[in-house]
Amino acid sequence: YRMVYSVNASFDTGLRFNWYGFSERLGNGYYSPESYQSYNVPLIYSQKLGEHKAVLAIAPGVYKDNNIKNFKLAGDARAEADFRINEVWNLNMHADLIRSGGLTSSEYEQRLVGMSVKHNF
């Protein structure tokens, strides 16, 4: 849902739901719960900076699987920059933090950094 929009900036929010499960345990350290569910509220701010764009996003929420009695805190954050190289090429750089299990100590944490080159047709 787009809450605020202008020519150079926008603020969006929404709801994100995930449900899945496995009929068999995969073993060998793979996470394969019988049931898993998560609910997040993404908050996304996007700002154009001339021909470039910056995006900041957070998604606080909760998760639960069949081994957990109550929902636990979870969330993720993303910072992204899109640099226009020329009329058809863009360089995208991003950093992500994904946490589940709590605010100060987590049972799971993933950090990602990425870069890609996009061609606009």
Disulfide bonds with the S-S distance in Angstrom:
none
